[in-house]
Amino acid sequence: MHSGGLLAKWVKDLIQPDDAPGVDFGVPAGEPALAAPDSVSWRVFKNPVALFVGGVAAVILELAEPRVRTGVWEHSSFRRDPLPRLKRTGLAAMVTVYGPRSAAEAMIAGVRRMHDRVAGATPAGAAYRANDVDLLDWVQATASFGFLEAYHAYVAPLDAADRDRFYAEAAPAAALYGATGAPLSVAQWEAQLADRLPTLERSDIVFEFLDLMGRTALLPVPTRSLQRGLVRAAVAIVPPEVRAVLDLDRAWDLGPVEGRLARWAGRAADRLVIAGTPAVEACRRMGLPADYLYRR
């Protein structure tokens, strides 16, 4: 199913910061991305519902780690003006997955230079640096987990081999970011989570973040009533042991109607070939049909 018009404009606007130059994912012709067109990553990242739900789940996990939480909350505009920050994060994800390798490498190098200037201490006195490998590994792990689980839960189930492939496919980009110990499989993610769990802690910032995600105007007006349900869908895929640490109790459970709506939205979005989006333009760059990723 092909789509354009207002929906295409919304999807493109969602990842295009007002203060950043546009990125042309259609050139140069034939230049590969960090991940291949037949990868699980290209399949997952084309879906805007999986990206929103998975991104919220990933940030919940990131904010559970006190050093990451302090760095994100004190050194970004997220709290004051979340939409531009979300757009920059979304664009970075698209360039990392679909952009030509040269553009992805240049962008990631810029992110690393910016992170070199981010350092401080948590309220409890723990020092942190944004480019600390330990923290980068956790951020990369939570991102892979969030996007994968959102797609698996609300779009289409993925078998064990594809789930492992998704983690492994992130390795080239993770290494460029400096996350040299990011998980390469589901088993490695589970081991990393178990190892990290004793360091995670509850914070009111998590609830402030969830409130921001529920009320910031992210979705088109006709679908905005879905937004709070999608935030609950994100909470639903957070590992139960982390939910317990964060006090994300049953009040945050996904209701049956919300769950059906989330799955409907995720599956519907997976069939929409939206002209001009990174996934479609990247396929064109590689000489593939616009609907290549939508035939599965």
Backbone torsions as a table, in degrees:
resi	resn	phi	psi	omega
1	MET	NA	124.2	179.7
2	HIS	-95.5	147.4	179.5
3	SER	-145.8	157.8	178.6
4	GLY	-156.4	-144.8	175.0
5	GLY	60.8	-134.3	-174.1
6	LEU	-62.2	-39.7	-178.7
7	LEU	-65.1	-44.0	178.1
8	ALA	-60.7	-42.9	179.9
9	LYS	-62.4	-41.6	-179.6
10	TRP	-63.3	-47.0	-178.0
11	VAL	-61.4	-42.6	-179.9
12	LYS	-69.4	-39.6	178.3
13	ASP	-63.5	-32.0	-175.7
14	LEU	-65.2	-25.9	-178.5
15	ILE	-113.5	9.4	-179.2
16	GLN	-113.3	99.2	177.8
17	PRO	-60.6	143.9	-179.2
18	ASP	-65.0	-26.3	-175.3
19	ASP	-101.7	17.0	-178.2
20	ALA	-124.9	146.4	177.1
21	PRO	-67.0	151.0	178.1
22	GLY	-67.3	153.2	177.7
23	VAL	-112.1	126.0	178.0
24	ASP	-94.9	105.7	-177.8
25	PHE	-80.2	-4.8	-177.4
26	GLY	-89.7	-4.9	-178.9
27	VAL	-135.5	159.1	-6.9
28	PRO	-76.2	146.1	-176.6
29	ALA	-54.6	130.3	174.2
30	GLY	85.0	-8.5	-178.7
31	GLU	-75.4	122.7	-176.7
32	PRO	-70.5	159.0	173.3
33	ALA	-91.5	179.7	176.0
34	LEU	-69.1	-24.5	174.8
35	ALA	-117.4	151.9	-175.6
36	ALA	-83.8	155.4	179.1
37	PRO	-57.9	-30.8	-179.8
38	ASP	-89.9	13.6	-179.1
39	SER	-76.3	160.1	172.3
40	VAL	-65.2	-34.0	-178.6
41	SER	-60.0	-45.3	179.5
42	TRP	-63.1	-34.8	179.3
43	ARG	-68.1	-43.3	-175.2
44	VAL	-72.6	-47.5	-170.3
45	PHE	-73.5	-9.6	176.4
46	LYS	-73.7	-15.2	-171.1
47	ASN	-95.3	111.3	-175.7
48	PRO	-66.1	-27.9	178.2
49	VAL	-69.5	-45.0	177.9
50	ALA	-62.2	-36.1	179.8
51	LEU	-67.3	-43.3	179.9
52	PHE	-66.4	-52.2	-177.8
53	VAL	-63.6	-45.9	-179.2
54	GLY	-66.4	-36.5	177.8
55	GLY	-65.3	-41.4	177.7
56	VAL	-64.2	-44.1	178.8
57	ALA	-61.0	-41.3	179.5
58	ALA	-62.4	-42.9	-178.9
59	VAL	-67.7	-36.4	174.7
60	ILE	-55.4	-46.9	180.0
61	LEU	-65.9	-39.6	178.2
62	GLU	-63.2	-43.2	-177.2
63	LEU	-71.4	-12.9	175.4
64	ALA	-74.5	-18.9	-179.9
65	GLU	-92.8	117.9	-169.6
66	PRO	-60.4	-35.6	-179.6
67	ARG	-72.2	-42.8	176.6
68	VAL	-63.1	-44.0	-178.6
69	ARG	-58.4	-45.6	-179.0
70	THR	-65.0	-42.8	179.8
71	GLY	-62.9	-44.0	-179.3
72	VAL	-67.2	-45.2	-171.7
73	TRP	-77.9	-29.3	-175.7
74	GLU	-100.2	-15.2	-175.8
75	HIS	-120.4	22.8	177.1
76	SER	-143.3	171.1	-179.8
77	SER	-91.9	11.7	-172.4
78	PHE	-55.0	-48.5	-175.3
79	ARG	-66.7	-40.3	-175.7
80	ARG	-78.7	-38.4	-172.6
81	ASP	-152.4	81.4	-169.4
82	PRO	-68.4	-29.7	-172.4
83	LEU	-62.6	-48.1	177.4
84	PRO	-59.3	-38.9	179.2
85	ARG	-64.8	-41.6	178.5
86	LEU	-63.0	-39.7	178.9
87	LYS	-64.1	-42.6	178.9
88	ARG	-63.1	-40.8	178.5
89	THR	-64.9	-41.9	178.8
90	GLY	-64.1	-42.3	178.3
91	LEU	-63.4	-41.3	178.8
92	ALA	-60.8	-40.4	178.8
93	ALA	-64.2	-42.6	-179.0
94	MET	-65.3	-43.1	179.5
95	VAL	-65.3	-40.2	179.9
96	THR	-61.4	-40.3	-175.8
97	VAL	-88.3	-46.8	-170.9
98	TYR	-106.6	-18.3	-175.2
99	GLY	-69.0	155.1	173.1
100	PRO	-58.1	145.8	-173.5
101	ARG	-52.5	-40.2	-178.0
102	SER	-63.6	-40.0	179.4
103	ALA	-68.9	-40.5	179.7
104	ALA	-63.9	-44.3	-179.5
105	GLU	-63.4	-41.1	179.4
106	ALA	-65.9	-42.4	-180.0
107	MET	-64.0	-44.7	-178.4
108	ILE	-64.6	-38.4	176.8
109	ALA	-61.1	-39.2	177.0
110	GLY	-64.9	-40.3	177.3
111	VAL	-62.0	-41.8	179.8
112	ARG	-65.0	-39.4	177.6
113	ARG	-63.8	-39.5	177.9
114	MET	-65.2	-41.9	-179.9
115	HIS	-68.3	-24.1	177.4
116	ASP	-59.4	-24.4	-177.9
117	ARG	-90.7	-2.4	-175.5
118	VAL	-101.9	114.3	178.4
119	ALA	-156.8	161.4	179.6
120	GLY	171.0	-153.2	179.7
121	ALA	-142.0	146.7	177.1
122	THR	-73.2	165.7	176.0
123	PRO	-55.3	-26.3	178.7
124	ALA	-85.8	-3.1	176.0
125	GLY	97.6	5.7	179.1
126	ALA	-80.2	125.9	-179.8
127	ALA	-74.9	150.1	176.5
128	TYR	-147.8	154.8	170.4
129	ARG	-132.9	137.6	-176.2
130	ALA	-60.5	-31.1	-179.3
131	ASN	-95.2	18.5	173.0
132	ASP	-64.5	126.9	-175.9
133	VAL	-57.9	-39.6	-179.0
134	ASP	-60.2	-42.3	179.8
135	LEU	-73.8	-38.3	177.1
136	LEU	-61.8	-38.9	178.2
137	ASP	-61.2	-41.4	-178.9
138	TRP	-68.3	-42.9	179.0
139	VAL	-62.1	-44.5	178.9
140	GLN	-64.3	-42.3	-179.5
141	ALA	-62.6	-44.3	-177.7
142	THR	-68.4	-35.8	177.5
143	ALA	-64.3	-48.0	178.7
144	SER	-59.1	-46.0	-179.9
145	PHE	-59.9	-49.3	-175.0
146	GLY	-60.5	-52.0	-177.1
147	PHE	-64.8	-42.1	179.9
148	LEU	-62.9	-49.0	-176.2
149	GLU	-67.6	-34.9	178.3
150	ALA	-64.3	-44.5	179.1
151	TYR	-64.5	-44.9	-178.7
152	HIS	-61.9	-40.4	-174.7
153	ALA	-81.7	-35.6	-168.6
154	TYR	-119.3	-4.3	-179.6
155	VAL	-119.9	-67.3	-179.1
156	ALA	-154.7	132.1	179.2
157	PRO	-61.1	141.5	177.7
158	LEU	-113.8	137.6	-179.6
159	ASP	-76.3	172.7	-174.3
160	ALA	-59.9	-38.8	-178.6
161	ALA	-65.7	-42.7	179.3
162	ASP	-67.6	-35.6	178.6
163	ARG	-64.5	-42.5	176.2
164	ASP	-65.7	-40.4	179.3
165	ARG	-59.4	-40.3	-177.6
166	PHE	-59.7	-45.8	177.6
167	TYR	-63.0	-44.1	-176.8
168	ALA	-66.3	-34.9	-178.5
169	GLU	-64.7	-22.8	-179.2
170	ALA	-78.2	-9.7	-172.9
171	ALA	-58.5	-45.9	-179.2
172	PRO	-59.8	-44.3	178.8
173	ALA	-68.8	-40.8	-180.0
174	ALA	-59.4	-41.3	179.7
175	ALA	-63.5	-39.4	178.1
176	LEU	-64.8	-36.3	176.9
177	TYR	-72.5	-18.6	-178.8
178	GLY	102.8	5.5	-179.9
179	ALA	-88.7	76.4	-173.0
180	THR	-78.7	-10.3	179.3
181	GLY	-114.8	22.2	179.5
182	ALA	-66.3	149.0	-176.8
183	PRO	-67.1	145.2	-179.1
184	LEU	-110.1	4.4	-179.3
185	SER	-161.4	168.9	176.2
186	VAL	-60.1	-43.0	-178.7
187	ALA	-61.0	-40.3	179.0
188	GLN	-68.6	-36.2	174.9
189	TRP	-61.6	-46.3	-178.3
190	GLU	-63.0	-37.5	177.5
191	ALA	-67.5	-40.6	179.5
192	GLN	-66.5	-39.4	177.8
193	LEU	-62.9	-45.2	179.9
194	ALA	-61.8	-38.9	179.5
195	ASP	-69.2	-34.3	-175.8
196	ARG	-83.3	-24.2	-170.4
197	LEU	-52.1	-43.2	-178.9
198	PRO	-63.3	-17.7	-178.7
199	THR	-93.2	-9.8	-177.8
200	LEU	-79.5	152.3	-177.4
201	GLU	-150.3	156.6	177.1
202	ARG	-70.2	147.2	174.8
203	SER	-154.1	141.3	175.2
204	ASP	-63.4	-21.1	179.3
205	ILE	-60.1	-34.1	178.3
206	VAL	-60.1	-43.5	-179.1
207	PHE	-71.4	-33.2	175.0
208	GLU	-64.2	-42.5	177.5
209	PHE	-61.6	-46.3	-179.0
210	LEU	-63.1	-37.5	176.5
211	ASP	-63.9	-42.8	177.2
212	LEU	-59.4	-42.6	-178.9
213	MET	-68.6	-27.3	178.8
214	GLY	-79.0	-29.6	-173.4
215	ARG	-111.7	-11.9	175.2
216	THR	-71.4	132.8	-176.3
217	ALA	-72.5	95.1	-177.8
218	LEU	-108.1	-36.1	-175.7
219	LEU	-96.4	158.0	175.7
220	PRO	-59.1	151.8	-174.9
221	VAL	-50.7	-44.9	-177.0
222	PRO	-63.0	-22.0	-176.6
223	THR	-112.8	9.4	-173.7
224	ARG	-65.4	-26.1	178.6
225	SER	-65.1	-18.8	177.6
226	LEU	-74.0	-19.5	-165.0
227	GLN	-61.5	-47.8	-179.5
228	ARG	-64.9	-32.8	175.5
229	GLY	-64.9	-37.3	178.1
230	LEU	-69.4	-31.2	174.2
231	VAL	-64.4	-42.0	176.8
232	ARG	-65.9	-34.6	176.7
233	ALA	-61.9	-35.1	176.9
234	ALA	-67.6	-44.7	178.2
235	VAL	-59.5	-36.6	-175.9
236	ALA	-63.0	-27.3	-178.9
237	ILE	-94.8	-3.9	174.2
238	VAL	-65.5	133.8	-179.0
239	PRO	-52.6	137.3	-175.6
240	PRO	-54.6	-36.4	-178.6
241	GLU	-67.3	-30.6	176.5
242	VAL	-76.4	-40.2	175.4
243	ARG	-56.4	-40.2	-179.9
244	ALA	-63.8	-43.4	178.5
245	VAL	-61.3	-40.0	-174.3
246	LEU	-85.4	-3.9	-175.7
247	ASP	63.3	32.7	172.3
248	LEU	-85.5	79.5	-169.9
249	ASP	-81.2	-165.0	-173.4
250	ARG	-64.3	-19.3	175.8
251	ALA	-60.5	-21.1	179.9
252	TRP	-97.8	4.4	-179.2
253	ASP	-62.8	149.5	177.4
254	LEU	-81.9	119.7	178.4
255	GLY	-69.9	160.0	-177.6
256	PRO	-61.2	-39.1	178.9
257	VAL	-68.0	-43.4	177.4
258	GLU	-60.6	-39.2	179.2
259	GLY	-64.1	-42.6	178.2
260	ARG	-64.7	-40.3	178.8
261	LEU	-65.2	-40.2	178.5
262	ALA	-62.5	-42.6	179.8
263	ARG	-69.5	-38.0	176.7
264	TRP	-61.9	-46.5	-178.8
265	ALA	-63.5	-43.7	-179.4
266	GLY	-62.9	-42.8	-178.8
267	ARG	-72.4	-36.7	177.8
268	ALA	-64.9	-43.6	-179.7
269	ALA	-62.9	-27.9	-177.3
270	ASP	-75.0	-10.6	179.7
271	ARG	-104.4	-2.9	-176.2
272	LEU	-91.8	114.1	175.2
273	VAL	-89.1	104.6	-172.6
274	ILE	-102.5	111.0	-177.3
275	ALA	-58.1	137.7	175.9
276	GLY	88.4	-5.4	179.2
277	THR	-79.9	158.7	-177.4
278	PRO	-53.7	-42.1	-177.6
279	ALA	-62.5	-45.8	-178.6
280	VAL	-68.5	-44.5	-179.2
281	GLU	-66.0	-35.1	177.7
282	ALA	-66.3	-38.1	176.0
283	CYS	-61.7	-44.3	178.5
284	ARG	-61.1	-41.1	179.7
285	ARG	-58.5	-35.6	-177.8
286	MET	-90.9	10.6	177.1
287	GLY	75.5	23.4	-178.5
288	LEU	-106.0	156.1	177.8
289	PRO	-62.3	151.9	-178.9
290	ALA	-58.6	-31.2	-177.3
291	ASP	-96.9	17.4	-177.1
292	TYR	-52.6	-45.3	-175.6
293	LEU	-79.7	-4.1	-173.8
294	TYR	-109.5	7.7	-178.1
295	ARG	-92.0	-6.6	-172.6
296	ARG	-80.3	NA	NA
